[in-house]
Amino acid sequence: MGRHRDAPAPAATVRIGADIVRRSPLQLAAALLLAVVSAAGTLAVPLIVKDVIDAFARDASITWPVTLMAGAAFGAALASAGSGYLLARLGEFMILRLRGRIMDHTLRLPVNTVRAQGAGNLVARITSDAMLLRAVIDVGVVQLPLATLTVVSTLVIMAVLDWLLVLITIASFAVAGVAIGVVLIRVKRNVIDQQAAIGGLAQRFTAHLAALATIKAYRSEGRSAAQLGEDAQELTGTSLTGARLQSLISPVMGLGQQIALVSVIIGGGVRIAHGELSTPDFAAFLLYLLQLVSPVTMVATGVGRLQAGLAAKARFNELLALPQETDDAVLGVTAPEPLPGEAAVSFDDVAYSYAGPGGPPTLDRLSFTAPRTGLTALVGPSGAGKSTALALIDRFMHADAGRIRLLGHDVRAWPLPELRRRITYVDQQFTLLEGSVRENLQLGRGRPAADHDLAEALDAVGLREDVDALPDGLDTVLGRENDLSGGQRQRLALARALLTDADVVLLDEPTSQLDSINEKRFRHVVDDLAATRAVLVVAHRLSTVRHADHVVMVTAGALTDSGTHDDLMERCEPYRELVTSQTVVGT
Ligand SMILES: Nc1ncnc2c1ncn2[C@@H]1O[C@H](COP(=O)(O)OP(=O)(O)OP(=O)(O)O)[C@@H](O)[C@H]1O
């Protein structure tokens, strides 16, 4: 079997180095070159200082060495600025690509996976984790290798000046190095904890904001704030551990430098007294020693930041490793043609558990069919699995057992985009996207619809006047300042369904969003839709059920009975009970 049609590219991982080398080799080369020039300029200065002191001693002119020294220092600063900017640019573009990739990947994950991860947690990946990863470019690609190179070259020059003093220097820094090594190992673990805590806090804050009206209605602002405060405190605890670890690096390095400085001054004094070292060489050596601290500290802190970036990278890789929605259709198989004479939707012994195969069943060998045209109402007690059945048709999840067919073919045999083109799904919340009314109406359409088609659809659901009254009409952006009522949202979602050419409309009816006028309109629109295609509605209203051509009653995930409303009233006791107990509401 070939690779699945909509399956993700295999081994999707973040590859920072390869990404930059492949995409921006020239910029990377320029950044590296400028960094090397800057390091060389910085390294040259003490040697030139030596020449200046020599010139003084010989009473020669210092104009040339001073000019050279100024040129080297200035050139080094300029090259360093250029290299820094180019690196920042490379980093920003790498993050741009990564953010795009993560967002695209996340949108292609199964709905349940995204729900389990949590919206806030996922948002933290493209904000906070991305910032950490950005440091890998600054530090890992150029600064760290260059700082290491600078340290090594400085030590070589220092060794040429005096090999014994270099050994003293290395020994002094080695003591500090061991201590820092221990700290750095703990830094990575801490960063992983911190990022998880940031994701958790973002997730819970997002969830509280989504439930804001309910929180206010139950006067729970204080309680929510206290809960969030606890999460924030946990994050602070982890961050403080990180701060403690990070704050050790510079002082330990400073300590190493102090030890080196004192040892070198004593050792150098002895060597000068014995005539084994000249004063200009000693001056240059001391300057190199002072210069050494900066790249050595950069190596230490750089490794720390690199560890943090690598921790973020690991979190990105975890997310990228989550499998996208897959398709069982074999590559090369074109979208099947609907089979004439077959039902629009059929369930054969379908089983599904949210806990995975073998878990407590939500659907338990459910079988029913919905004809190619007409209204099929799915009814049953709350929690019976009706919405789950709709979600399985659109393949938001996969059945654990049994077979679901759309237009005669197993839903898994349809390439996912084609399957979803054939279906219009209107969820219980009538979810609208943050975007204009026009964008919301045209969701899923290949070609933009003409204004008069949009107006016609809005007319059909009785929403035209409401939309005309919005500040920018069809172009009013919904979601923040402008929003619609529950009933208006429902009608907009229905108008959206009218504008598609789907063969099957799945409608999860809420219990009470419509007044009686709009309910009639709703029925009218559903009738219109059902005249040419299959409409499956999870029905809570008796009026919808009565109106249906076909009623399927589901109890505890299994079929109780199916037929017309009158048939079921006559022969199906649980159905009669459902209707008379007003579990199915309305007139
Ligand atoms: N995302 C989910 N994760 C775990 N369990 C879920 C999830 N969604 C629904 N369930 C469970 O599956 C069962 C069936 O839910 P479903 O929403 O399909 O019922 P329903 O018949 O549509 O109910 P209602 O008429 O109240 O809308 C319920 O027991 C519910 O708790």
The ligand as an ORCA input file, in Angstrom:
! r2SCAN-3c Opt
* xyz 0 1
  N     -14.647     14.880     22.829
  C     -15.148     13.926     23.625
  N     -14.323     13.205     24.400
  C     -14.791     12.222     25.195
  N     -16.083     11.879     25.281
  C     -16.970     12.554     24.544
  C     -16.551     13.612     23.669
  N     -17.654     14.100     23.047
  C     -18.694     13.381     23.510
  N     -18.297     12.461     24.398
  C     -19.144     11.484     25.113
  O     -19.776     10.670     24.138
  C     -21.124     10.435     24.465
  C     -22.022     10.817     23.292
  O     -21.925     12.199     23.074
  P     -22.697     12.887     21.860
  O     -22.359     14.336     21.895
  O     -22.436     12.154     20.615
  O     -24.204     12.647     22.306
  P     -25.542     13.237     21.716
  O     -26.443     12.086     21.520
  O     -25.277     14.111     20.537
  O     -26.022     14.115     22.942
  P     -26.933     15.473     22.986
  O     -28.264     15.116     22.460
  O     -26.972     15.778     24.458
  O     -26.222     16.505     22.184
  C     -21.421     11.224     25.716
  O     -21.442     10.331     26.802
  C     -20.255     12.176     25.861
  O     -19.904     12.355     27.200
*
